[in-house]
Amino acid sequence: MTVIIPNALKVGDTIAFVSPSARLNELLPIAMSRSVKFFEDRGHPVKTIYSPIPTSSSKSIFLQKVQHVANEIHEAFLDPQVTCIITTIGGTEANEILRHIDYEIIRNNPKIFVGYSDITHLLYAFFVKAGLRGFYGPCVQTEFAEFPEPDVFTTNHFFQVLLGKGSSGTEGIAGKQIPMSTSFTHLGLPFLSESGEDSQDIREMVPTRQARFLRPGIATGPLLGGCLRKLVSLCGSPFLPSSLHKGAIFFFEVSQGENLSPMPLARVRSDLVDLINSGLWDDIVGLVVGRTSLYDEKMNKELESVIEELVDGGPNGGYKWPVLFGVDIGHTSPMLTIPFGALARLDSTKHDFSFLEEGVL
């Protein structure tokens, strides 16, 4: 498989916002404006590609919706002024458009594409069907809209990954350990809660439970993964072929449960077993588990025990690859930006998790 690596972001490049899942642009105008200002203040013009979905009695409501949303994505990729596309938020509906996207447009107009949660569907679809490397990272209406400003750890790593190693002095990520936060927050974004969108509450940060190796070992391979629930839903589809993870370091992270509550451990265990039954764990060479920001110490230890039990229960005496638990990936704050399919390395002897190549050209 030939992977298309997008060009690096440069100061002055235009960034497009798209909404392939939850479409909350009109409901969260303050959040949208904060995100626009954040990027414009850093020299990036912003195009928000969004319009209400039209309805016609002569066509299927579902078909109208998915074609409209797919066309917004096409518009962003076809726009010669746009270098980077960031999704506004996740949700539950990104899977609806997978069979309606023109992947030739994606392949012939490669750009940086960023998102997480159910944007997992699009990152895999673009990677498999168009060969495009996407980025599992922050969204517009969540991470970039935080009051009074986005988290510095999150934005620093976002730009470190997407600017790459350049003549302007940017240092890139190749050969460097992936940073680990020293503080994080258990709390949801105040403006997305009952406080309302104009809330100016600031989230309290607490010391981070440091990432640790649950199983020792050394592994090198492309880094692939995403939101656990969405990975399970992709299994068996043409967007996640059975051989894709051969030799890969696999990462997963756990989203919130119902009403933004912690995902029940029984659900997580069941999803992991589904992945194991698909054969995915038989192919990988290492495992990285995202930090579960809503879990307390007791739940984290229980999740560790679940993972250890499933790893030990693998064929031929258990899986022998390294397992790193508690990295700043996905539904957590702060958050890393992960280049899809970039070559990475795990080494428990050095407590090392690093990229061996740049995420962009």
C-alpha positions in Angstrom: 0.0 0.0 0.0 1.4 3.4 -1.0 0.7 6.0 1.7 0.2 9.6 0.6 1.8 12.0 3.1 0.3 15.5 3.0 2.4 18.6 2.8 3.3 20.4 6.0 1.2 23.3 7.3 2.8 26.7 6.8 2.0 30.1 8.3 -0.5 31.7 6.0 -2.1 28.5 4.8 -5.9 28.3 4.9 -7.6 25.9 7.3 -11.1 24.5 6.5 -13.6 23.4 9.2 -16.0 20.6 8.2 -18.7 18.8 10.1 -19.0 15.1 8.9 -20.6 13.8 12.1 -22.5 15.9 14.6 -23.5 19.2 13.0 -23.5 21.7 15.8 -22.2 24.8 14.0 -25.4 26.8 14.5 -25.9 25.6 18.1 -22.3 26.6 19.1 -21.5 29.9 17.4 -19.4 31.1 20.3 -17.3 28.0 20.2 -16.9 28.3 16.5 -15.8 31.9 16.7 -13.2 31.2 19.4 -11.7 28.5 17.2 -11.6 30.8 14.2 -9.9 33.5 16.2 -7.3 31.0 17.5 -6.2 30.1 14.0 -6.5 33.5 12.5 -4.4 35.0 15.3 -1.7 32.5 14.3 -1.8 33.5 10.6 -4.2 30.9 9.2 -7.3 32.1 7.4 -10.3 29.9 8.1 -13.0 28.6 5.8 -16.0 27.1 7.5 -17.6 24.7 4.9 -21.1 24.1 6.3 -24.6 24.8 5.3 -28.0 23.4 6.5 -29.0 20.1 4.9 -31.7 20.8 2.3 -34.8 18.6 2.3 -36.9 17.6 -0.7 -40.0 15.4 -0.7 -38.8 13.8 -3.9 -35.6 12.2 -2.4 -34.7 10.0 0.5 -34.0 12.1 3.6 -31.0 9.9 4.4 -29.6 10.2 0.8 -30.0 13.9 0.8 -28.1 14.2 4.1 -25.2 11.9 3.2 -24.7 13.4 -0.2 -24.7 16.9 1.2 -22.2 16.1 3.9 -20.0 14.2 1.5 -20.0 17.1 -0.9 -18.9 19.4 1.9 -15.8 17.2 2.4 -15.3 17.1 -1.4 -15.4 20.9 -1.5 -12.7 21.2 1.2 -10.4 18.8 -0.5 -10.9 20.4 -3.9 -10.3 23.9 -2.7 -6.7 24.8 -3.8 -6.4 27.4 -1.1 -7.0 24.9 1.7 -4.0 23.0 3.2 -5.5 21.6 6.4 -9.0 20.3 7.2 -10.2 20.0 10.8 -13.4 18.4 11.8 -15.7 20.4 14.1 -16.6 17.5 16.5 -17.2 13.8 16.6 -20.5 12.1 17.2 -22.2 9.0 15.9 -22.9 9.6 12.2 -19.5 9.8 10.4 -20.0 6.1 9.2 -23.1 7.2 7.2 -21.0 8.9 4.5 -18.3 6.3 3.9 -20.0 4.8 0.8 -20.8 8.2 -0.6 -17.3 9.8 -0.7 -15.4 10.1 -3.9 -12.1 8.7 -2.8 -10.4 9.8 -6.1 -11.0 13.3 -5.0 -9.2 12.6 -1.7 -6.4 10.7 -3.4 -5.8 13.4 -6.1 -6.0 16.4 -3.6 -4.2 15.2 -0.5 -4.5 17.5 2.5 -4.0 17.3 6.3 -7.2 15.9 7.8 -7.7 16.0 11.6 -10.2 14.6 14.0 -11.0 11.9 16.6 -13.8 9.9 18.2 -16.1 8.7 15.4 -13.8 10.5 12.9 -12.0 7.2 13.3 -14.2 6.0 10.4 -13.0 8.7 8.0 -9.3 8.3 9.0 -9.5 4.6 8.2 -11.5 5.1 5.0 -9.2 7.8 3.7 -6.1 5.6 4.5 -7.5 2.4 3.0 -9.4 3.8 0.0 -7.3 6.8 -0.9 -4.0 6.0 0.7 -4.1 9.3 2.6 -2.5 9.7 6.0 -4.8 11.5 8.4 -4.3 12.7 11.9 -6.0 11.5 15.1 -6.2 14.8 17.0 -8.1 17.7 18.3 -11.4 19.1 17.0 -12.7 22.6 16.4 -15.7 22.7 18.8 -14.0 21.0 21.7 -10.2 21.4 22.0 -9.7 24.6 19.9 -12.8 26.3 21.5 -11.8 26.1 25.1 -12.1 29.2 27.2 -10.0 31.4 27.6 -7.7 29.6 25.2 -6.9 26.0 24.0 -4.7 23.8 26.2 -1.0 24.6 25.4 0.2 21.0 25.5 -2.5 20.1 22.9 -1.8 23.0 20.6 2.0 22.8 20.9 1.9 19.1 19.8 -0.6 19.8 17.1 1.7 22.4 15.4 4.8 20.3 16.1 3.3 17.4 14.1 1.7 19.4 11.3 4.5 22.0 10.7 7.0 19.2 10.5 10.7 19.8 10.4 11.3 22.9 8.3 13.6 25.7 7.4 11.6 28.1 9.6 13.1 26.4 12.6 10.3 24.0 13.4 11.7 20.8 15.0 9.2 18.2 13.9 8.7 14.8 15.6 11.1 12.3 14.0 13.4 10.7 16.5 11.9 12.5 19.4 10.0 10.9 22.3 6.3 11.6 22.2 5.5 14.1 25.0 3.6 13.0 28.0 1.5 15.5 30.0 2.2 16.4 33.6 -1.4 17.6 34.4 -4.8 16.9 32.9 -8.5 17.5 33.7 -11.3 15.0 34.5 -13.9 17.7 33.7 -15.9 18.1 30.6 -15.9 21.4 28.7 -18.1 23.9 30.7 -19.6 25.5 27.6 -20.9 22.1 26.5 -22.5 21.4 29.8 -25.5 22.9 31.7 -23.5 26.0 32.2 -24.2 27.0 28.7 -22.1 28.1 25.7 -21.2 31.5 27.1 -19.7 29.9 30.3 -16.3 31.3 31.2 -15.6 28.6 33.8 -12.0 27.3 33.6 -11.3 23.6 34.1 -9.2 22.5 37.0 -6.1 20.6 36.2 -4.7 17.8 38.4 -1.4 15.8 38.2 -1.4 13.2 35.4 -1.3 9.5 36.2 1.9 8.7 34.3 1.9 6.3 31.4 3.5 3.0 32.2 4.4 -0.3 30.5 2.1 -3.1 31.5 4.1 -5.5 29.4 7.8 -5.2 28.5 9.3 -5.3 25.0 10.6 -3.4 22.0 8.5 -2.9 18.9 8.7 -0.8 15.7 5.8 -0.4 13.2 3.3 2.0 11.7 0.9 3.5 14.4 -2.7 2.8 13.6 -5.9 2.9 15.7 -8.6 5.2 17.1 -11.7 5.1 19.2 -12.5 1.6 20.5 -16.2 1.6 19.8 -15.7 2.8 16.2 -12.9 0.4 15.6 -15.2 -2.5 16.5 -17.9 -1.1 14.1 -15.3 -1.0 11.2 -14.3 -4.6 11.7 -15.5 -6.8 8.7 -16.0 -3.7 6.5 -14.0 -2.8 3.4 -12.6 0.2 5.3 -10.7 -2.1 7.7 -9.2 -5.0 5.7 -8.0 -8.0 7.8 -4.4 -7.6 6.8 -4.1 -3.8 7.5 -2.6 -4.1 11.0 0.0 -6.7 10.1 3.2 -5.5 11.8 1.6 -2.3 13.3 1.7 -0.8 16.7 -2.0 -0.5 17.5 -3.6 2.2 19.7 -7.1 2.5 21.1 -8.8 4.9 23.4 -12.1 4.8 25.2 -14.9 7.4 24.6 -17.4 8.5 27.1 -20.5 6.4 27.8 -24.1 7.6 27.9 -24.6 11.2 29.0 -20.8 11.8 29.1 -20.4 9.2 31.9 -17.4 6.9 32.1 -17.7 4.0 29.6 -18.6 0.8 31.6 -15.6 -1.5 31.9 -17.8 -4.5 30.8 -18.5 -2.6 27.5 -14.8 -2.0 27.0 -13.9 -5.6 27.8 -16.6 -6.8 25.3 -15.3 -4.5 22.6 -11.7 -5.6 23.1 -12.7 -9.2 22.8 -14.5 -8.4 19.5 -11.2 -7.0 18.2 -9.3 -10.0 19.4 -11.9 -12.3 17.7 -11.4 -10.4 14.4 -7.8 -11.4 14.5 -6.4 -7.9 14.8 -4.3 -8.6 17.9 -2.8 -11.6 16.2 -1.2 -9.2 13.6 0.1 -6.3 15.7 3.6 -5.9 17.3 2.7 -3.5 20.1 -0.3 -1.9 22.0 -0.8 1.6 23.2 -3.8 2.5 25.4 -5.1 6.0 25.6 -5.6 7.7 29.0 -9.2 7.4 30.2 -9.8 10.9 31.6 -13.1 10.0 33.2 -11.8 7.0 35.1 -10.7 7.3 38.7 -7.7 5.4 40.0 -9.9 2.3 40.8 -11.3 2.1 37.3 -7.9 2.6 35.7 -6.5 -0.3 37.7 -9.5 -2.4 36.8 -8.9 -1.5 33.1 -5.3 -2.4 33.4 -6.3 -5.8 34.8 -8.7 -6.4 31.9 -6.0 -5.6 29.4 -3.4 -7.8 31.2 -5.8 -10.7 31.3 -6.7 -10.5 27.6 -3.0 -10.1 26.6 -2.0 -13.1 28.8 -4.9 -15.1 27.3 -3.7 -14.9 23.8 -2.6 -17.9 21.8 0.6 -19.9 22.5 0.9 -18.6 26.1 -0.2 -15.0 25.5 0.7 -12.1 23.3 4.4 -11.2 23.7 4.4 -7.6 22.5 4.9 -4.5 24.7 1.8 -2.7 26.1 2.0 1.0 27.1 -1.0 2.3 29.2 -2.2 5.8 29.8 -1.0 8.0 26.8 -2.7 11.4 26.0 -4.7 10.1 23.1 -8.4 10.8 22.2 -11.1 11.6 24.7 -8.8 13.4 27.2 -7.3 16.8 27.8 -4.6 17.5 27.0 -4.4 15.5 23.7 -1.7 14.4 21.3 -1.9 14.6 17.5 -1.2 11.2 16.0 -0.1 10.8 12.3 -1.9 7.8 11.0 0.4 5.1 9.9 3.6 6.9 10.8 6.5 4.7 11.9 6.8 4.6 15.7 8.8 2.7 18.3 8.0 1.3 21.8 10.9 0.4 24.1 10.0 -0.5 27.7 13.7 -0.7 28.6 14.1 3.0 27.9 10.4 3.9 28.7 10.4 5.2 25.2 7.5 5.9 22.8 8.6 7.9 19.8 8.0 8.6 16.1 10.7 7.6 13.7 9.5 9.8 10.8 7.7 13.1 10.3 4.0 13.1 10.0 4.0 15.5 7.0 6.2 16.3 4.0 
